[in-house]
Amino acid sequence: MKKTVKLLFFAIATAMALTACSDNNPERIMWEVTATPSENVEAFASPDFHPSVLINASPGASEVTLKCTNYADIQLESDVDSDGFSDTDCGFTLARLSANEFKITFDEWQPAEPGKDYYRFVYFFTMADGTPVSSGMTINRIQ
């Protein structure tokens, strides 16, 4: 009985792994990230992690540019405006530069509540052969 359960578990796990690696899955959104000045902001991008972009910005002014390298048209999921928005709590503005490029401008910033975590999640998406593809980003203001 144990051998049958193990075999069944192995078969299901193998089927799931092969399905996940099939060519039918669209390519993840790939980002080229530029962050300046480096003493005020760090930005990392990896499609293997969720969220795929992590930005840590100090209270100083800085900029981060995100450019999608593998899809021509990326949409910003926003309840305000799909071309960008401002977050006054975190002190930044996100704006669309082109169909697949965005810029985040961080203002000089003082937290309203010292010691509180200030962050924002942002989601981007596109369609690949009728299949939605998404990418997340976390923006942290570090005190």
C-alpha positions in Angstrom: 0.0 0.0 0.0 2.8 2.4 0.9 4.6 1.7 -2.3 1.4 2.4 -4.3 0.9 5.7 -2.5 4.5 6.7 -3.1 4.3 5.8 -6.8 1.0 7.7 -7.2 2.6 10.8 -5.4 5.7 10.5 -7.6 3.5 10.3 -10.8 1.4 13.4 -9.8 4.6 15.4 -8.9 6.2 14.5 -12.2 3.1 15.4 -14.2 2.9 18.8 -12.4 6.6 19.5 -13.0 6.3 18.7 -16.7 3.2 20.8 -17.0 5.0 23.7 -15.3 7.9 23.4 -17.7 6.0 23.0 -20.9 6.4 25.4 -23.8 2.7 26.5 -23.5 3.5 28.7 -20.5 4.3 32.3 -21.6 7.7 33.8 -20.7 7.7 35.8 -17.5 8.1 39.6 -17.7 11.8 40.5 -17.7 12.9 43.9 -16.4 16.0 46.0 -17.0 16.4 48.2 -13.9 18.4 51.4 -13.5 18.6 53.1 -10.1 20.4 56.4 -9.4 22.0 57.6 -7.3 23.1 54.3 -5.8 23.7 55.7 -2.3 19.9 56.5 -2.1 18.3 53.6 -3.8 18.8 49.9 -4.5 16.7 48.0 -7.1 16.8 44.3 -8.0 14.9 42.4 -10.6 14.5 38.6 -11.1 11.7 36.8 -12.8 12.2 33.8 -10.6 10.9 35.6 -7.5 7.6 37.2 -6.5 7.5 40.1 -6.5 10.0 40.2 -9.4 11.2 43.7 -8.6 12.3 44.9 -5.2 13.2 48.6 -4.6 14.6 49.9 -1.3 14.9 53.7 -1.3 16.4 55.9 1.5 14.8 59.3 2.4 17.0 61.0 -0.2 15.8 61.9 -3.7 16.4 59.2 -6.4 15.1 57.6 -9.5 14.4 54.1 -10.8 13.7 53.3 -14.4 12.1 49.9 -15.3 12.1 48.7 -18.9 10.5 45.5 -20.0 12.9 43.7 -22.3 10.6 41.0 -23.7 7.1 42.4 -24.2 6.2 45.5 -26.2 3.2 46.6 -24.1 3.0 46.5 -20.3 0.0 47.7 -18.4 0.1 49.1 -14.9 -2.6 47.8 -12.6 -3.7 50.9 -10.7 -7.0 52.0 -9.2 -6.0 55.6 -10.0 -4.5 55.8 -13.5 -2.9 53.2 -15.7 -0.2 55.7 -16.8 1.0 56.3 -13.3 0.2 57.6 -9.8 1.7 59.4 -6.8 2.1 57.8 -3.3 2.3 60.6 -0.8 2.9 58.3 2.2 6.0 56.8 0.5 7.0 60.0 -1.3 7.2 58.8 -4.9 5.6 59.2 -8.3 5.4 56.3 -10.8 5.0 57.4 -14.4 4.8 55.7 -17.8 7.6 56.7 -20.2 6.6 54.4 -23.1 4.5 51.3 -23.8 7.0 49.2 -21.9 9.0 51.6 -19.7 8.2 53.3 -16.3 10.0 55.7 -14.1 9.7 56.0 -10.3 10.8 59.4 -8.9 11.5 59.4 -5.2 11.2 62.8 -3.5 13.2 63.9 -0.4 11.1 62.2 2.3 10.4 62.3 6.0 8.2 59.6 7.4 5.0 60.8 9.1 5.4 58.1 11.8 9.1 57.2 12.6 9.5 53.5 13.0 6.5 52.6 10.8 7.1 50.4 7.7 6.4 52.4 4.5 5.9 50.3 1.4 3.8 49.9 -1.7 3.0 46.9 -3.9 2.6 47.5 -7.6 1.5 45.1 -10.3 2.1 45.1 -14.0 0.6 42.8 -16.6 0.4 42.0 -20.3 -1.1 39.3 -22.6 0.9 36.6 -24.4 -1.1 34.6 -26.9 -4.3 35.3 -25.0 -2.7 34.3 -21.6 -2.2 37.0 -18.9 1.3 37.4 -17.6 1.9 39.5 -14.5 4.8 40.9 -12.5 4.9 42.4 -9.1 7.0 45.1 -7.5 7.6 46.1 -3.9 8.8 49.6 -3.1 10.1 50.2 0.4 11.1 53.5 1.9 13.9 52.7 4.4 14.2 55.0 7.4 
